[in-house]
Amino acid sequence: MGTPLKGTLCSVVSLGCPKNLVDSETTIGRLVALGSELTFDSERVDFFLLNTCGFLRSARAEAEERIEEALALKATGGIRYLLVAGCAVVSDGEELSAKYPGVDAWLSPYDESKIGEIATSLLERKAPGEAADGSEDASLLPVLTPEQVAAAKFHCNPARNLALDDSSRVSLTAPHIAYLKIADGCDRFCSYCAIPNIRGRYVSKPFETILAEAGRLADSGVRELVLIAQETTFWGGDLYGAPDLKRLLIALKEKNAFDWIRVLYAYPLFWDSELTSLFRMEEPGKTSILPYVDLPLQHCNSDLLRKMNRKVDKAQTEELLAKLREEIPNLVLRTTFMVGFPGETDAAFQELAEFVEKWRFERAGVFEFSPEPGTVAAKMDDQVPPEIKRRRFERLSAKLERVSRQFARSFVGKSLDVMIDAPCVSDNGTPMRNVRVGRTVADAPDVDPIVYVTGRDLELGVPTPCEIVDAQGLDLIAVPLDPAKLYVSKEERREAAERAEGETGRKKGKGKKGKRS
């Protein structure tokens, strides 16, 4: 492979979920493979990639805000070429490309593999009058028509073929954490969700490909592997005749190449009873598939679940939750709920509030229903007024936070392994010498609470046995169990020295009084 982008600088901002982050890693990785250098510090970059989310209107609003910020940087010379990728390009590409003509290329998820040739063509096809050295040279290229410019800018393959090739990825996470996307697309067609229209049908990454990628990640120093997909529990259904996440997890566990394996985005419909036995902590030195089960439930009311096209009802949901609570020691349940779905009555919301109290999810989020264009639910009758959705959101959020606070307090005085992620940064941006930020088994990267660990010689990326000494809101305060790693502040050392000096003085005084002349 040549290096047509050698000497250029690239940078990236990734919006949305971890699945999008993996897309950003593989897309920017292709630029790096062609010779571009990734930077986040330079005042000027040649290629700035903005990877967008299109799941909700709020996400698309954030995408527009970031596009405008990037265009402002481009106008002042901070960015040479602005490349916008991701789901919003599929959901709102026509509107966005008309609104922001200053963007140099628009890429859907199906065309991210073309990033290298697109970037190369941008370098080769200088604007009229611009020479390679920046001087004026009107003879370089003829002036392009607006139609030619628009066609060259917009890339959205109607075949919707997802590459699922992550071999070129460049890590955008801490070195010891990596997301491994085991599938893309979705076959659920929930009535409120636009993802199948954006990402296409469910496509599993082959078994051997996943194991090879896991091996590369382990070799690079990854200690916590996080499996993701639009729906992890359906993995293999399109390739092997039936969902088979269990086989994949067993193979990854047998490699014993990681400390922790975390599974996100599990769907309750395809949870296998044999799968449950895999989610448990192992002794140090062996890979643990963490007892952290992420089940996005959305609601508990059977009528609403049917209207959502979730294909499970309340009884089936509660049966699964009961089995998980019974069979997985120290289980941490994570979920998300939606309030204000069309037809949600006061009684249905009260049922959801009682459901939350009953099952006491350790980690949970809530969002308001958003009528997304192209979805069935957007056209349903009985839309819930915005003010009612907001009240329900606030009430359920408060209830879920109260449960999580109580869960945090339950750890005080206990010993837990904490994955040390990064130095703690003070308010003025300075890394704190003896304070680290980490997570317990109960905390997925970036979405869950954190642990502040005060100690010395705390190695990043290593699960460290700690005592939890306090809780601040949802976050925990900890110290290492290893006495050699305990940190004593200057004030504490001075006070100890003063106490020791006082003790010495008192002993000397007692000795003098006891002497005979």
Steps between C-alpha positions, in 0.01 A plus 500: 500500500632844410499807718320766294403688818852516643570837656135574578336526841157360589271532800163361601197570720265208557142561613247250632545144620804267529395334173556834332834533678620174341395639160705811576801288597488296181432801277783711639717186500469482124635854471791413729572188294542726197757714676298767679590571864229512769516805726283679753741782582585663171355842420452389139395163360460392141210258559246546777254211533170558682313173553134574575212326676150501350306302761299792645422856402719621786792304353449658159483843663835429665640394162396832346655692787830314454492551121461874553791504747718311253405730212597798715842340556528432130427864423794607720737242350490247783349230276584442137242232411189424704362145466163421661406134547254280685131442553385862464635495144248225423207642693546868408772506236308688233395774737841524666698511175278781371530690828878462535664524155837563665531132598743332262356144513200323650539126573234255611597198715496291181769712339741556788734246340544751215645766728853445367414548134276796584775670700754427226272645233454815708876547512542428130210716385604843622251779491523709180795735529673312783832333434653226716725753674207736566596749225258626240484291181176538305603234245488206744140387449188620324227650715254231614127549460286506819353161399846347468603640837184364668546154345863487607412601855219261584569129551211274599499152350133398451598132526575558870782248515680535834868407483537362856875527453665642811855390423619854428367657821693752707407507869313805627452356848736441792757237390362232733137533381359402161158455348459205267203534266371149434216602265334798339151589386177383661207270419278600795310784328376646827228748409679800654849432359658620175816289530392221258424769241842657559733205560313232305428137588692308766841375383715287733877518486628142444624298798858470373519871417395593853754268660777639278406855589484412871851356467631822348339706775647276770845528343466881505451500879122499536388368841125572482318389186149639446280314250249719319244483219153639445397172664771270635272208594399447135862455389539213254130470417553609140818293448450177692125442498440607859638757748816362663655762727576224750750333262673830436530586870638157586766531229600849614513387862715197416758727335554642853649812339303762695419579861142604434253441217190718514193446280276794406172533309352159578140452385269305736336300221803282423649456845601136528475337843842340439637850440427596859759266650782679315442836671702463818827613655796264482809481717786744424695400191194369314273691264168598654187564297373765735171453687383822335192443285386783274136444396334803337139428608332831400183430701315234698138554394403213267272710278772759445763231439274355231456844338876544516539166317735374772373140469511441877238577762519586868470141621787384277712796610445433869567130458838580343587758767417255776726232347785745458471623860486144628778346291767772464684587823545875560307581185495858374199570278514788255204614293336795326139610515288717274223725630231668295459234232168550315216363711694502829233580759551616857423143607762356261761743627413416861545132409848583370587692818395202714697265272814708562445487876453125488807408293733777620727524196851593613567691180220655298423789270180654371414708196190663359333351193599690187284462187774422250427551128434177312402300811160344562468657846536852361163458327316333788198655665498591870829692493591607854530879551858625552432639847369161620801320350731741682326448837519123461864521396589705808305273735648176366850649482481595868381152594776327302766731645380430853545126443849557356600720795393229743695248296811722523464533879476121532864472390646713779725287721525222243796383292466515122726474198529837325621525141733802508424705187676835517654769722246726665512853359451803723268789417787691340581207270805373688531121555496419871809306601347249742137480393377269225160451341371147455194277480362194672342200332173692532618784276525494121742752345366851440138430599509396866634657822871502585730428794759746632797308637763674714827309510856474371643298210153414367548334162260602226294225340529258792215379725622611844353370829367800692298586807202727433515768769221735390240580235440841345171488316535208260881502504722314747812594695758226555851421624714200394508198731873458445668698783795577272264686267332714766565870463546724803467874441758759609262625765454152640876442498563831678233426760649151556847649537373756751323228697818289499708796612255571779508139612881509503500819705259359754706184539815705552321712757384194688856361492646818652250503783584141587874559537661525844766752579 
